[in-house]
């Protein structure tokens, strides 16, 4: 989750709400109309999609859905079997500098994988002081305060959203790689005000981190996000 502005970062939270390091291979939106009328979302035949990549290995294909239960929120599911009976392969390998796959639905399409670290794994906890809001939940259904770990030298990020006490969140159990250097960062947008905190450190076993949010400007938070481009 790099090279994002504040607006796109908040949108991307709907995509990358993992509490373990996640590697993004991009996302796209497929839409079509016929003489100004939206085409059927489910297509009678599969279409081929190709997303450029500079890496090797596999990526996981996810299909965007705009409603989960009673909530009108963008969420993700594995591609399902279409009415035409044609299956969609959920994982594809990079070939000729691209991830190429078939889709049978006009929708948001997301490609990402959990980043594979060979290091031993641990659970980390982050306490956020001076928190003006509530922690953002899974898929950001609610909440104003966000906590991330960004690994240095890797285009990955992990959102920590599992509440673990007063003003404290934790990662998934035994999911964070011991020995990896990176930044814990938190920001909150509440009642028109912006708050920010960060700490650069190395993950150790059973790590407990404290971040102290202080009032900032949107520009300051944007600059902090920009600094991750080459981190």
Secondary structure in CASP SS format (residue, H / E / C, confidence):
PFRMAT SS
TARGET T0000
AUTHOR 0000-0000-0000
METHOD secondary structure of the structure
MODEL  1
X C 1.00
X C 1.00
X C 1.00
X C 1.00
X C 1.00
X H 1.00
X H 1.00
X H 1.00
X H 1.00
X H 1.00
X H 1.00
X H 1.00
X C 1.00
X C 1.00
X C 1.00
X C 1.00
X C 1.00
X C 1.00
X C 1.00
X C 1.00
X C 1.00
X E 1.00
X E 1.00
X E 1.00
X E 1.00
X E 1.00
X E 1.00
X E 1.00
X E 1.00
X C 1.00
X C 1.00
X C 1.00
X E 1.00
X E 1.00
X C 1.00
X C 1.00
X E 1.00
X E 1.00
X C 1.00
X C 1.00
X C 1.00
X E 1.00
X E 1.00
X E 1.00
X E 1.00
X E 1.00
X E 1.00
X E 1.00
X E 1.00
X E 1.00
X E 1.00
X E 1.00
X C 1.00
X C 1.00
X C 1.00
X C 1.00
X C 1.00
X E 1.00
X E 1.00
X E 1.00
X E 1.00
X E 1.00
X E 1.00
X E 1.00
X E 1.00
X C 1.00
X C 1.00
X E 1.00
X C 1.00
X C 1.00
X E 1.00
X C 1.00
X C 1.00
X C 1.00
X E 1.00
X E 1.00
X E 1.00
X E 1.00
X C 1.00
X C 1.00
X C 1.00
X C 1.00
X C 1.00
X C 1.00
X C 1.00
X C 1.00
X C 1.00
X C 1.00
X C 1.00
X C 1.00
X E 1.00
X E 1.00
X E 1.00
X E 1.00
X C 1.00
X C 1.00
X C 1.00
X E 1.00
X E 1.00
X E 1.00
X E 1.00
X E 1.00
X E 1.00
X E 1.00
X E 1.00
X C 1.00
X C 1.00
X E 1.00
X E 1.00
X E 1.00
X E 1.00
X E 1.00
X E 1.00
X E 1.00
X C 1.00
X C 1.00
X C 1.00
X C 1.00
X C 1.00
X C 1.00
X E 1.00
X E 1.00
X C 1.00
X C 1.00
X E 1.00
X E 1.00
X E 1.00
X E 1.00
X E 1.00
X C 1.00
X C 1.00
X C 1.00
X C 1.00
X C 1.00
X E 1.00
X C 1.00
X C 1.00
X H 1.00
X H 1.00
X H 1.00
X C 1.00
X C 1.00
X C 1.00
X C 1.00
X E 1.00
X E 1.00
X E 1.00
X E 1.00
X E 1.00
X E 1.00
X E 1.00
X C 1.00
X C 1.00
X C 1.00
X C 1.00
X E 1.00
X E 1.00
X E 1.00
X E 1.00
X C 1.00
X C 1.00
X E 1.00
X E 1.00
X C 1.00
X C 1.00
X C 1.00
X C 1.00
X E 1.00
X E 1.00
X E 1.00
X C 1.00
X C 1.00
X C 1.00
X C 1.00
X C 1.00
X E 1.00
X E 1.00
X C 1.00
X C 1.00
X C 1.00
X E 1.00
X E 1.00
X E 1.00
X E 1.00
X E 1.00
X E 1.00
X E 1.00
X E 1.00
X E 1.00
X E 1.00
X C 1.00
X C 1.00
X E 1.00
X E 1.00
X E 1.00
X E 1.00
X E 1.00
X E 1.00
X E 1.00
X E 1.00
X E 1.00
X E 1.00
X C 1.00
X C 1.00
X C 1.00
X C 1.00
X C 1.00
X E 1.00
X E 1.00
X E 1.00
X E 1.00
X E 1.00
X C 1.00
X E 1.00
X E 1.00
X E 1.00
X C 1.00
X H 1.00
X H 1.00
X H 1.00
X H 1.00
X H 1.00
X H 1.00
X H 1.00
X H 1.00
X H 1.00
X H 1.00
X H 1.00
X H 1.00
X H 1.00
X C 1.00
END
